[in-house]
Each structure stands twice: as C-alpha cells, then as structure tokens.
C-alpha cells in the first residue's frame, strides 16, 4: 500500500490520538498505530485495550488497500522534525517494511501485522442507546465534573463521570465523597432514560478533542461500551461497570443560611490563607456573621496563622464551619460566576455552592463540599 500525506496534517492527527497509548501496555502491538488504507481514506487507530481512538484523513494520492501496524514513538518523533511537506509512505503488508520518502531523503522502519491489533468492540443489543449532543454541552459537562472524580480502587464507580440521560435533560455527575458536582442541561435530552459511567481517561481525551470540534457529537452506548463520533475522530471506550450512588439523596435541600460573595475575592483569600493551614488537614475556618466572612487558618506545630475579613451578603444564623481548603479552592476555580451563593444548614452538614446569577438559563450547576470537624 502506498499513499502521500502532508507531514503536519498527519502529525496533528497522530498527536491527538497518541494520548491514548499507555506507557505500560500489556500487548506489544498497542505500542503501534494501526494504519488502514481503503480507497482514498486513511484510518489511523490507537488503543490501550480499554480506550480506542480513531482518526480519518482523506487523501488524493493513494495506491492499494491494506492494514499495517506502525511504531508510534519513532513515527511521531520523526514527523516532529519535518517542516510542512508531502511525505510518501510505502508499506509492504507481507514483510511489514515501511519506507517514508521526504523531499530530501528516505526513512525505513519495520511495522507489525495489522491483524494482531485488537478489534473494536461492537454495540450489543437490537437498539443501543444513542443521543446527539452539542459540542458545548458535552465539553462543559466534562470540564465541570472531571476534577471531582475519585481515585478509589475499592469503589471504581466513583472514578468516572456519571451520565444521567432522561427525556427532559442531561446530567453529568462526579464525586470523590468529599466533593460532588452536578451539572445539568435542559437544552439536551434523550429519547429514553438511560445512564452510564464514563472513565476518567476517555473523558480527559474528549476534553482535549472537543474544543476544536464544530459539529454535534453522536453518542452511542450499551451496557459495556460507548462510542463518541466526532467529525474526524472517534473515541471508543469500555464503561465503568456498577451502579452509581443515588447522588440526589446526598444533596441537602433545606439550607436556611445563605451567603453571597464575590467568587474571585473568596478564591484569592483562600489561596493566601491556606498557606498557613496545617499541612496534614488543610483546614480553613469560615466564620460567618452579618455581612462579614472571616477566613482563618493556623498550624499550631509551627506557630503560624492567618486571618482575613471579607464583605458578603448573609442571611442566617452566625456560624463557624471548617472545610479542606484544597477542595474549596478547586470548586471555586471551576465555577464561572462572578458571585457565588453558599448554602449551609449547620457546621456538620455539606455546604452547597451555586452561581448567584445564571448566565445560561438552560444550565444548572451545583457543587457540594463536605465539612471538616473544627477542633475547638
């Protein structure tokens, strides 16, 4: 098989899918890209056996069909050194010899049998679930929740993003038991109620791909696998098996104490004050009084402490509550609003953070953080 391709265009596509390749592949064949040529279309596949990424390039100058596995690292390292120019690939699918001809030279590498590359899973069932999502809905759903996923070997269901699709809306949920994010979109809906848990790695890969996408995304899934089809890419991944916890039941509904504050001011204050917190606990205290928030932290072991006073709007009882500063800072960093509303019931129950003003009425974002005990 033989084809001519732009060096920079090929490198751009390979860089996008190479992120899926693992440094510790159990199958040596997965250290390769699978090149497949059919008529004028070049298909390149990369996989770590759990997640597979596929990209397509339409070429004008091709000869013959076939598949061959090409060593990923040496190919990318070589392409990085080429200025923009046409490259001619010539591959022998019987001896697996691959010659790459540039304007000034020839580069020879040895591939492997493309038939050894794992086959793509197939969606089971007569009617696998499918939904068309706008790029913005999917991208924002992943961005808003990915940071809150867990790394818990004992509870793998917490290590991904829960997609809750209904006939009225689409909800993305992530939690590590210390914080929880629920991102709901009413401008997207499914034909039937369905749900699945997307692992962290394919979610991160989609987060990198989607900003360059213009068209809507087709999502198809069954009990074990999900297929995300983009314009020039396809992401196929094995889903996390198991039942996601009933997330709505952990969100407190009656929170009489409501605090409204400038998000950036609180974020900056926490960044400064948390430097003085105990390194083990990372505890910061929020003492809330009428229209004043006192942020404080101390590390008794080193005799250091910090206190800052911030203006706010507050309706409720005076209270003092403790949070892990790292988690609170993360949540504030992932809320876009200029002002946030913090809803509290008492110092032992979770606090809820939501934007004070919705910029998009079809978007509903809620972030929850568990409190820490304050040692008096």
Buried (B, 14 or more C-beta within 10 A) or exposed (E): BBBBBBBEEBBBBBEBBBBBBBEEBEBEBBBBBBBBBEEEBBBBBBBBEBBBBBBBBEBEEBEEEBBBBBBBEEBBEBBEEBEEEEBBBBBBBEEBBBBBBBEEEEBEBEBBEBEEBBEEBEBEEEEBBBBEBBBBBBBBBBBBBBBBBBEEEEEBBBBBBBBBBBEEBBBBBBBBEBBBBBBBBBEBEBEEEBBBBBBBBBBBBBBEBBEEBEEBBBBBBBEEBBBBBBEBBBBBBBBBEEEBBEBEEEEBEEBEBBBBBBBEBBBBBBEEBBEBBBEEBBBBBBBBBEEEBBBBBBBEEEEEEBEBEBEBEBEBEEBBBBBBBBBBBBBBEBBBBEBBBBBBBEBEBBBBBBBBEEEBEEBBBBBBBBBBEBEE
